[in-house]
Amino acid sequence: MLKRVVKFNAAVVGSGTAFTVYHYPELRKDPGQLLNAMRRGGRCIKTGIMMGIDYVSAGENITTETHYTAANRMFKCFCDNGGPYIKLGQMFGQLQNLVPDEYCEVFEPMCMRAPTTAYPDVKLIVE
């Protein structure tokens, strides 16, 4: 069974990579961007799995501590991925009516003290 799952995942990753490279020709010019995207995706998948394990292991007894643990995992993933993930975290921190309060509390620093990038580090793409 494990062998099938590994083969299936390898096929999904391989075909996803091929699809992405085909549809985004700029990735053919700079394969480092593709590797960065795959790294970010891997972080998101790992974080999602860890958060799922947190909630499944809590069972019916989901506590504030469970929410804080999962929210901190997501916060770290968003910070590590940077860029649009920071903006996503800022929006996530404003969803008081939709997500547990612990998530809003953990994501508040993204709204008030977002990391900055120096202007020379920003790439301008002009075609």
N, CA, C and O of each residue as an XYZ file, in Angstrom:
508
protein
N       0.823     -1.199      0.000
C       0.000      0.000      0.000
C       0.865      1.260      0.000
O       0.612      2.193     -0.762
N       1.888      1.280      0.861
C       2.781      2.433      0.945
C       3.484      2.679     -0.380
O       3.700      3.823     -0.782
N       3.839      1.582     -1.058
C       4.498      1.697     -2.357
C       3.593      2.410     -3.371
O       4.056      3.243     -4.150
N       2.310      2.077     -3.348
C       1.358      2.723     -4.248
C       1.222      4.211     -3.950
O       1.181      5.034     -4.865
N       1.152      4.549     -2.662
C       1.019      5.948     -2.268
C       2.237      6.742     -2.717
O       2.098      7.856     -3.223
N       3.423      6.182     -2.539
C       4.655      6.869     -2.948
C       4.676      7.053     -4.463
O       5.027      8.127     -4.951
N       4.303      6.014     -5.208
C       4.278      6.121     -6.665
C       3.256      7.166     -7.118
O       3.531      7.963     -8.015
N       2.081      7.158     -6.495
C       1.045      8.124     -6.846
C       1.524      9.545     -6.574
O       1.357     10.427     -7.417
N       2.118      9.774     -5.404
C       2.618     11.110     -5.063
C       3.724     11.548     -6.012
O       3.777     12.713     -6.407
N       4.604     10.627     -6.379
C       5.668     10.961     -7.326
C       5.069     11.352     -8.678
O       5.543     12.288     -9.322
N       4.033     10.637     -9.105
C       3.381     10.961    -10.377
C       2.704     12.326    -10.309
O       2.773     13.103    -11.261
N       2.056     12.616     -9.197
C       1.377     13.913     -9.044
C       2.394     15.048     -9.052
O       2.201     16.047     -9.746
N       3.477     14.904     -8.286
C       4.497     15.954     -8.234
C       5.149     16.123     -9.600
O       5.346     17.249    -10.056
N       5.484     15.024    -10.253
C       6.118     15.100    -11.576
C       5.223     15.751    -12.607
O       5.661     16.626    -13.354
N       3.964     15.325    -12.654
C       3.059     15.912    -13.643
C       2.728     17.362    -13.302
O       2.572     18.185    -14.204
N       2.619     17.686    -12.016
C       2.380     19.072    -11.611
C       3.535     19.974    -12.003
O       3.329     21.097    -12.463
N       4.742     19.482    -11.821
C       5.929     20.245    -12.200
C       5.971     20.461    -13.713
O       6.233     21.568    -14.182
N       5.712     19.404    -14.464
C       5.715     19.516    -15.926
C       4.632     20.496    -16.400
O       4.883     21.318    -17.281
N       3.455     20.410    -15.828
C       2.355     21.312    -16.176
C       2.741     22.763    -15.898
O       2.509     23.646    -16.724
N       3.334     23.001    -14.726
C       3.725     24.360    -14.340
C       4.791     24.911    -15.273
O       4.697     26.056    -15.714
N       5.794     24.118    -15.573
C       6.872     24.569    -16.463
C       6.328     24.842    -17.864
O       6.758     25.786    -18.526
N       5.393     24.023    -18.308
C       4.821     24.213    -19.647
C       4.018     25.516    -19.727
O       4.118     26.250    -20.710
N       3.233     25.797    -18.702
C       2.350     26.956    -18.750
C       3.009     28.265    -18.318
O       2.457     29.339    -18.558
N       4.161     28.193    -17.695
C       4.864     29.407    -17.261
C       6.278     29.386    -17.843
O       7.209     28.905    -17.197
N       6.440     29.906    -19.060
C       7.744     29.822    -19.735
C       8.865     30.540    -18.985
O      10.036     30.204    -19.168
N       8.527     31.529    -18.138
C       9.586     32.212    -17.390
C      10.304     31.261    -16.432
O      11.444     31.517    -16.046
N       9.647     30.169    -16.049
C      10.295     29.189    -15.179
C      11.356     28.392    -15.931
O      12.289     27.871    -15.322
N      11.217     28.296    -17.248
C      12.249     27.614    -18.039
C      13.528     28.439    -18.078
O      14.629     27.894    -18.164
N      13.373     29.762    -18.012
C      14.542     30.642    -18.033
C      15.255     30.647    -16.680
O      16.481     30.739    -16.622
N      14.487     30.548    -15.596
C      15.059     30.589    -14.258
C      14.485     29.447    -13.418
O      13.517     29.645    -12.684
N      15.080     28.242    -13.523
C      14.555     27.090    -12.800
C      14.610     27.257    -11.277
O      13.939     26.524    -10.550
N      15.399     28.210    -10.798
C      15.457     28.468     -9.349
C      14.097     28.886     -8.810
O      13.755     28.572     -7.670
N      13.314     29.598     -9.632
C      11.973     29.994     -9.216
C      11.083     28.770     -9.015
O      10.286     28.717     -8.078
N      11.227     27.798     -9.895
C      10.443     26.574     -9.769
C      10.809     25.839     -8.487
O       9.936     25.339     -7.777
N      12.105     25.778     -8.196
C      12.538     25.112     -6.961
C      12.011     25.835     -5.731
O      11.598     25.197     -4.763
N      12.024     27.157     -5.764
C      11.475     27.923     -4.642
C       9.985     27.662     -4.475
O       9.493     27.519     -3.355
N       9.274     27.599     -5.587
C       7.833     27.328     -5.526
C       7.575     25.934     -4.954
O       6.658     25.742     -4.155
N       8.382     24.976     -5.364
C       8.222     23.614     -4.842
C       8.550     23.573     -3.349
O       7.893     22.865     -2.586
N       9.552     24.322     -2.940
C       9.905     24.386     -1.519
C       8.747     24.975     -0.706
O       8.396     24.458      0.355
N       8.165     26.055     -1.212
C       7.030     26.676     -0.521
C       5.849     25.707     -0.441
O       5.206     25.573      0.601
N       5.580     25.041     -1.550
C       4.488     24.065     -1.561
C       4.729     22.939     -0.583
O       3.810     22.504      0.110
N       5.962     22.463     -0.524
C       6.318     21.412      0.433
C       6.110     21.856      1.870
O       5.610     21.095      2.699
N       6.500     23.106      2.164
C       6.275     23.642      3.516
C       4.794     23.666      3.852
O       4.391     23.308      4.958
N       3.981     24.096      2.880
C       2.531     24.166      3.114
C       1.944     22.779      3.351
O       1.120     22.596      4.247
N       2.363     21.811      2.557
C       1.868     20.445      2.719
C       2.273     19.895      4.081
O       1.449     19.318      4.791
N       3.543     20.074      4.448
C       4.021     19.585      5.745
C       3.252     20.245      6.884
O       2.842     19.574      7.831
N       3.058     21.553      6.793
C       2.335     22.268      7.847
C       0.896     21.790      7.930
O       0.374     21.595      9.028
N       0.251     21.599      6.798
C      -1.121     21.109      6.789
C      -1.247     19.738      7.419
O      -2.187     19.473      8.168
N      -0.297     18.864      7.113
C      -0.308     17.528      7.704
C      -0.114     17.609      9.216
O      -0.817     16.937      9.971
N       0.834     18.427      9.655
C       1.095     18.567     11.102
C      -0.133     19.144     11.821
O      -0.478     18.703     12.917
N      -0.787     20.131     11.200
C      -1.989     20.706     11.804
C      -3.106     19.665     11.869
O      -3.828     19.583     12.862
N      -3.241     18.877     10.811
C      -4.240     17.808     10.814
C      -3.986     16.809     11.921
O      -4.914     16.370     12.601
N      -2.719     16.449     12.101
C      -2.359     15.523     13.179
C      -2.702     16.130     14.532
O      -3.210     15.435     15.412
N      -2.427     17.433     14.706
C      -2.769     18.103     15.969
C      -4.252     17.947     16.287
O      -4.622     17.588     17.405
N      -5.093     18.219     15.298
C      -6.539     18.174     15.535
C      -7.063     16.745     15.657
O      -7.942     16.481     16.477
N      -6.537     15.825     14.857
C      -6.990     14.439     14.943
C      -6.588     13.830     16.283
O      -7.372     13.110     16.901
N      -5.362     14.119     16.731
C      -4.924     13.561     18.010
C      -5.699     14.157     19.183
O      -5.820     13.520     20.229
N      -6.226     15.371     19.018
C      -7.036     15.977     20.080
C      -8.416     15.323     20.135
O      -9.072     15.329     21.176
N      -8.849     14.763     19.014
C     -10.149     14.101     18.976
C     -11.282     15.079     19.244
O     -11.356     16.153     18.646
N     -12.155     14.686     20.151
C     -13.309     15.526     20.494
C     -12.932     16.625     21.480
O     -13.717     17.545     21.708
N     -11.740     16.539     22.065
C     -11.313     17.487     23.103
C     -10.392     18.558     22.534
O      -9.260     18.702     22.994
N     -10.853     19.303     21.551
C     -10.041     20.369     20.966
C     -10.036     21.535     21.948
O     -11.080     22.091     22.290
N      -8.840     21.888     22.389
C      -8.700     22.935     23.397
C      -8.067     24.184     22.792
O      -7.683     24.205     21.622
N      -7.972     25.207     23.605
C      -7.296     26.438     23.200
C      -5.847     26.143     22.823
O      -5.311     26.714     21.873
N      -5.225     25.249     23.578
C      -3.828     24.883     23.309
C      -3.685     24.256     21.918
O      -2.708     24.519     21.217
N      -4.648     23.437     21.523
C      -4.627     22.825     20.184
C      -4.685     23.905     19.107
O      -3.935     23.858     18.132
N      -5.577     24.874     19.288
C      -5.687     25.964     18.316
C      -4.401     26.784     18.261
O      -3.946     27.144     17.176
N      -3.808     27.084     19.425
C      -2.567     27.858     19.451
C      -1.436     27.106     18.743
O      -0.670     27.700     17.984
N      -1.336     25.811     18.994
C      -0.284     25.015     18.355
C      -0.436     25.046     16.830
O       0.531     25.290     16.110
N      -1.651     24.798     16.349
C      -1.898     24.798     14.903
C      -1.682     26.189     14.306
O      -1.093     26.318     13.233
N      -2.154     27.223     14.993
C      -1.998     28.591     14.489
C      -0.520     28.980     14.406
O      -0.097     29.627     13.448
N       0.262     28.583     15.413
C       1.699     28.895     15.386
C       2.409     28.164     14.254
O       3.324     28.711     13.638
N       1.993     26.931     13.979
C       2.579     26.198     12.841
C       2.296     26.950     11.533
O       3.185     27.136     10.703
N       1.043     27.376     11.372
C       0.655     28.093     10.150
C       1.384     29.429     10.056
O       1.839     29.811      8.978
N       1.496     30.132     11.162
C       2.185     31.424     11.192
C       3.638     31.264     10.750
O       4.130     32.045      9.936
N       4.324     30.255     11.284
C       5.725     30.015     10.923
C       5.846     29.686      9.433
O       6.753     30.174      8.759
N       4.941     28.866      8.928
C       4.957     28.514      7.507
C       4.786     29.762      6.644
O       5.516     29.948      5.670
N       3.828     30.615      6.996
C       3.586     31.829      6.224
C       4.796     32.764      6.279
O       5.164     33.359      5.267
N       5.410     32.895      7.446
C       6.600     33.755      7.568
C       7.759     33.206      6.742
O       8.457     33.963      6.067
N       7.965     31.887      6.794
C       9.050     31.275      6.030
C       8.832     31.415      4.530
O       9.787     31.626      3.783
N       7.590     31.299      4.084
C       7.292     31.406      2.657
C       7.324     32.841      2.161
O       7.641     33.088      0.998
N       6.998     33.794      3.034
C       7.079     35.217      2.689
C       6.138     35.623      1.574
O       5.219     34.886      1.215
N       6.379     36.808      1.029
C       5.618     37.325     -0.117
C       4.120     37.291      0.065
O       3.594     37.845      1.031
N       3.423     36.642     -0.863
C       1.961     36.618     -0.802
C       1.424     35.907      0.438
O       0.295     36.155      0.861
N       2.227     35.033      1.012
C       1.790     34.338      2.222
C       1.647     35.307      3.395
O       0.799     35.111      4.264
N       2.471     36.347      3.420
C       2.349     37.372      4.459
C       0.998     38.073      4.297
O       0.288     38.291      5.279
N       0.652     38.418      3.082
C      -0.638     39.075      2.829
C      -1.791     38.141      3.203
O      -2.790     38.580      3.774
N      -1.653     36.864      2.883
C      -2.670     35.887      3.258
C      -2.814     35.819      4.781
O      -3.926     35.742      5.304
N      -1.688     35.850      5.479
C      -1.711     35.835      6.944
C      -2.376     37.078      7.504
O      -3.094     37.008      8.502
N      -2.140     38.218      6.865
C      -2.785     39.451      7.315
C      -4.298     39.344      7.166
O      -5.050     39.764      8.045
N      -4.732     38.781      6.048
C      -6.177     38.612      5.855
C      -6.736     37.594      6.839
O      -7.829     37.773      7.375
N      -5.983     36.527      7.072
C      -6.419     35.478      7.983
C      -6.598     36.033      9.398
O      -7.511     35.624     10.117
N      -5.739     36.950      9.789
C      -5.818     37.550     11.117
C      -7.027     38.440     11.306
O      -7.332     38.831     12.433
N      -7.721     38.769     10.233
C      -8.889     39.646     10.309
C     -10.213     38.887     10.253
O     -11.274     39.505     10.167
N     -10.164     37.578     10.299
C     -11.379     36.761     10.152
C     -11.966     36.363     11.507
O     -12.209     35.182     11.754
N     -12.191     37.331     12.374
C     -12.653     37.038     13.735
C     -13.936     36.215     13.767
O     -14.111     35.400     14.672
N     -14.819     36.401     12.827
C     -16.099     35.691     12.841
C     -16.027     34.299     12.237
O     -16.970     33.519     12.368
N     -14.910     33.975     11.571
C     -14.825     32.695     10.865
C     -13.843     31.704     11.470
O     -14.025     30.495     11.330
N     -12.814     32.189     12.133
C     -11.789     31.301     12.688
C     -11.723     31.483     14.203
O     -12.169     32.505     14.725
N     -11.172     30.503     14.904
C     -11.043     30.651     16.362
C     -10.202     31.885     16.724
O      -9.301     32.274     15.981
N     -10.507     32.479     17.855
C      -9.809     33.683     18.317
C      -8.300     33.484     18.427
O      -7.534     34.430     18.240
N      -7.872     32.269     18.727
C      -6.440     31.990     18.876
C      -5.693     32.275     17.573
O      -4.570     32.780     17.600
N      -6.306     31.955     16.442
C      -5.675     32.223     15.148
C      -5.522     33.727     14.925
O      -4.468     34.196     14.494
N      -6.569     34.466     15.219
C      -6.514     35.923     15.046
C      -5.434     36.526     15.933
O      -4.723     37.444     15.524
N      -5.317     36.006     17.143
C      -4.311     36.513     18.082
C      -2.895     36.213     17.592
O      -2.010     37.063     17.682
N      -2.687     35.006     17.076
C      -1.353     34.618     16.587
C      -0.988     35.407     15.330
O       0.175     35.767     15.150
N      -1.956     35.680     14.462
C      -1.673     36.357     13.204
C      -1.681     37.878     13.308
O      -1.352     38.556     12.335
N      -2.043     38.423     14.449
C      -2.071     39.876     14.609
C      -0.732     40.543     14.306
O      -0.724     41.593     13.665
N       0.412     39.978     14.741
C       1.693     40.625     14.407
C       1.932     40.788     12.913
O       2.639     41.709     12.503
N       1.362     39.918     12.094
C       1.527     40.072     10.650
C       0.828     41.334     10.161
O       1.249     41.944      9.179
N      -0.230     41.718     10.843
C      -0.961     42.925     10.447
C      -0.232     44.179     10.907
O      -0.163     45.165     10.174
N       0.309     44.144     12.112
C       0.902     45.343     12.701
C       2.397     45.496     12.410
O       2.895     46.614     12.274
N       3.098     44.387     12.316
C       4.551     44.446     12.135
C       4.978     43.506     11.004
O       5.745     42.567     11.219
N       4.485     43.764      9.835
C       4.822     42.920      8.682
C       6.279     43.110      8.300
O       6.794     44.227      8.360
N       6.957     42.024      7.905
C       8.344     42.156      7.457
C       8.422     43.012      6.193
O       7.500     43.017      5.376
N       9.517     43.725      6.045
C       9.689     44.589      4.880
C      10.821     44.074      4.001
O      11.657     43.281      4.435
N      10.827     44.534      2.780
C      11.889     44.199      1.833
C      12.489     45.503      1.336
O      11.769     46.438      0.986
N      13.813     45.556      1.309
C      14.492     46.747      0.811
C      14.204     46.912     -0.679
O      14.090     45.926     -1.408
N      14.089     48.149     -1.123
C      13.743     48.421     -2.518
C      14.711     47.773     -3.514
O      14.256     47.243     -4.528
N      16.030     47.793     -3.269
C      16.935     47.153     -4.246
C      16.721     45.633     -4.373
O      17.110     45.033     -5.375
N      16.102     45.015     -3.353
C      15.874     43.576     -3.407
C      14.622     43.211     -4.211
O      14.404     42.044     -4.536
N      13.813     44.208     -4.524
C      12.587     43.944     -5.284
C      12.927     43.902     -6.761
O      13.500     44.845     -7.306
N      12.565     42.790     -7.412
C      12.837     42.636     -8.851
C      11.682     43.244     -9.623
O      10.521     42.933     -9.359
N      11.989     44.091    -10.554
C      10.974     44.625    -11.451
C      11.039     43.850    -12.754
O      12.090     43.757    -13.388
N       9.907     43.299    -13.139
C       9.858     42.529    -14.373
C       9.168     43.394    -15.429
O       7.971     43.669    -15.345
N       9.948     43.812    -16.418
C       9.413     44.647    -17.482
C       9.644     43.922    -18.792
O      10.760     43.514    -19.114
N       8.584     43.776    -19.523
C       8.715     43.088    -20.811
C       8.417     44.028    -21.935
O       8.474     43.636    -23.101
